[in-house]
């Protein structure tokens, strides 16, 4: 059986900067930073760098999803 993983293909990131997170989520930086400040969106601080897990961004978007209007 052969390995189906391409050796030169980069892996997708598991965490991104706030600016990249806002871009991925399709929201403005101000909205994204407000969610971080309120604690609605968890982040990781390593030294002076702040990172947000891509999974946390997905979960945050799902929590803020609105259903169809009745």
C-alpha atoms as an extended CHARMM CRD file, in Angstrom:
* protein
*
        70  EXT
         1         1  UNK       CA              0.0000000000        0.0000000000        0.0000000000  PROA      1               0.0000000000
         2         2  UNK       CA              1.3780000000        3.4300000000       -0.8720000000  PROA      2               0.0000000000
         3         3  UNK       CA              1.3810000000        6.5420000000        1.2690000000  PROA      3               0.0000000000
         4         4  UNK       CA             -1.1920000000        9.0400000000       -0.0540000000  PROA      4               0.0000000000
         5         5  UNK       CA              0.3160000000       12.0510000000        1.7610000000  PROA      5               0.0000000000
         6         6  UNK       CA              2.1930000000       14.3710000000       -0.5410000000  PROA      6               0.0000000000
         7         7  UNK       CA              5.6160000000       15.0070000000        1.0250000000  PROA      7               0.0000000000
         8         8  UNK       CA              6.0140000000       18.5820000000       -0.3130000000  PROA      8               0.0000000000
         9         9  UNK       CA              2.4960000000       19.7330000000        0.4840000000  PROA      9               0.0000000000
        10        10  UNK       CA              2.4530000000       22.0570000000        3.5290000000  PROA      10              0.0000000000
        11        11  UNK       CA              0.0960000000       21.2020000000        6.3630000000  PROA      11              0.0000000000
        12        12  UNK       CA             -2.6820000000       23.7100000000        7.0920000000  PROA      12              0.0000000000
        13        13  UNK       CA             -2.0070000000       25.8160000000       10.2050000000  PROA      13              0.0000000000
        14        14  UNK       CA             -3.6100000000       24.8060000000       13.4800000000  PROA      14              0.0000000000
        15        15  UNK       CA             -3.3220000000       28.3360000000       14.9090000000  PROA      15              0.0000000000
        16        16  UNK       CA             -3.1630000000       31.7880000000       13.3370000000  PROA      16              0.0000000000
        17        17  UNK       CA             -2.5260000000       35.4050000000       14.3210000000  PROA      17              0.0000000000
        18        18  UNK       CA             -5.5100000000       37.6380000000       15.1150000000  PROA      18              0.0000000000
        19        19  UNK       CA             -5.1790000000       39.4410000000       11.7780000000  PROA      19              0.0000000000
        20        20  UNK       CA             -5.1390000000       36.1550000000        9.8650000000  PROA      20              0.0000000000
        21        21  UNK       CA             -8.0050000000       34.8460000000       12.0280000000  PROA      21              0.0000000000
        22        22  UNK       CA            -10.1610000000       37.8530000000       11.1570000000  PROA      22              0.0000000000
        23        23  UNK       CA             -9.4060000000       37.3050000000        7.4780000000  PROA      23              0.0000000000
        24        24  UNK       CA            -10.2590000000       33.5930000000        7.7060000000  PROA      24              0.0000000000
        25        25  UNK       CA            -13.5000000000       34.3210000000        9.5690000000  PROA      25              0.0000000000
        26        26  UNK       CA            -14.4900000000       37.0490000000        7.1300000000  PROA      26              0.0000000000
        27        27  UNK       CA            -14.9330000000       39.6860000000        9.8230000000  PROA      27              0.0000000000
        28        28  UNK       CA            -13.2070000000       42.9650000000       10.5530000000  PROA      28              0.0000000000
        29        29  UNK       CA            -10.2090000000       43.2080000000       12.8370000000  PROA      29              0.0000000000
        30        30  UNK       CA            -12.1710000000       45.3170000000       15.3230000000  PROA      30              0.0000000000
        31        31  UNK       CA            -14.8930000000       42.6630000000       15.6140000000  PROA      31              0.0000000000
        32        32  UNK       CA            -12.3060000000       39.9040000000       15.9710000000  PROA      32              0.0000000000
        33        33  UNK       CA            -10.2870000000       41.7500000000       18.6310000000  PROA      33              0.0000000000
        34        34  UNK       CA            -13.5030000000       42.5660000000       20.5240000000  PROA      34              0.0000000000
        35        35  UNK       CA            -14.3730000000       38.8540000000       20.6520000000  PROA      35              0.0000000000
        36        36  UNK       CA            -10.8920000000       38.1350000000       21.9950000000  PROA      36              0.0000000000
        37        37  UNK       CA            -11.1720000000       40.8930000000       24.6260000000  PROA      37              0.0000000000
        38        38  UNK       CA            -14.6130000000       39.6610000000       25.7870000000  PROA      38              0.0000000000
        39        39  UNK       CA            -13.3400000000       36.0980000000       26.0820000000  PROA      39              0.0000000000
        40        40  UNK       CA            -15.8140000000       34.8620000000       23.4560000000  PROA      40              0.0000000000
        41        41  UNK       CA            -12.8910000000       33.6330000000       21.3750000000  PROA      41              0.0000000000
        42        42  UNK       CA            -10.1250000000       31.8250000000       23.2880000000  PROA      42              0.0000000000
        43        43  UNK       CA             -6.5220000000       32.5100000000       22.3990000000  PROA      43              0.0000000000
        44        44  UNK       CA             -3.0460000000       31.3370000000       23.2980000000  PROA      44              0.0000000000
        45        45  UNK       CA             -0.2720000000       33.7080000000       24.3630000000  PROA      45              0.0000000000
        46        46  UNK       CA              3.2980000000       32.5580000000       23.7460000000  PROA      46              0.0000000000
        47        47  UNK       CA              5.7660000000       35.2560000000       24.6650000000  PROA      47              0.0000000000
        48        48  UNK       CA              4.4380000000       38.3860000000       22.9880000000  PROA      48              0.0000000000
        49        49  UNK       CA              2.6530000000       36.4750000000       20.2510000000  PROA      49              0.0000000000
        50        50  UNK       CA             -1.0890000000       35.7710000000       20.3910000000  PROA      50              0.0000000000
        51        51  UNK       CA             -2.4570000000       32.8020000000       18.4620000000  PROA      51              0.0000000000
        52        52  UNK       CA             -5.9810000000       31.5410000000       17.9130000000  PROA      52              0.0000000000
        53        53  UNK       CA             -6.7030000000       27.9110000000       17.0880000000  PROA      53              0.0000000000
        54        54  UNK       CA             -8.4510000000       27.5240000000       13.7400000000  PROA      54              0.0000000000
        55        55  UNK       CA            -10.8800000000       25.0990000000       15.4260000000  PROA      55              0.0000000000
        56        56  UNK       CA            -11.7540000000       27.8170000000       17.9910000000  PROA      56              0.0000000000
        57        57  UNK       CA            -12.5340000000       30.2300000000       15.1480000000  PROA      57              0.0000000000
        58        58  UNK       CA            -14.8550000000       27.6560000000       13.5610000000  PROA      58              0.0000000000
        59        59  UNK       CA            -16.5970000000       27.0270000000       16.8940000000  PROA      59              0.0000000000
        60        60  UNK       CA            -16.9700000000       30.7840000000       17.4860000000  PROA      60              0.0000000000
        61        61  UNK       CA            -18.5820000000       31.2220000000       14.0770000000  PROA      61              0.0000000000
        62        62  UNK       CA            -20.9820000000       28.3300000000       14.7420000000  PROA      62              0.0000000000
        63        63  UNK       CA            -21.9550000000       29.7950000000       18.1530000000  PROA      63              0.0000000000
        64        64  UNK       CA            -22.7370000000       33.1130000000       16.4700000000  PROA      64              0.0000000000
        65        65  UNK       CA            -24.6700000000       31.5710000000       13.6080000000  PROA      65              0.0000000000
        66        66  UNK       CA            -28.2800000000       32.6890000000       13.3500000000  PROA      66              0.0000000000
        67        67  UNK       CA            -31.0740000000       30.4950000000       12.1290000000  PROA      67              0.0000000000
        68        68  UNK       CA            -33.6960000000       31.3340000000        9.5200000000  PROA      68              0.0000000000
        69        69  UNK       CA            -36.0600000000       34.1460000000       10.4360000000  PROA      69              0.0000000000
        70        70  UNK       CA            -39.5580000000       33.0160000000       11.3010000000  PROA      70              0.0000000000
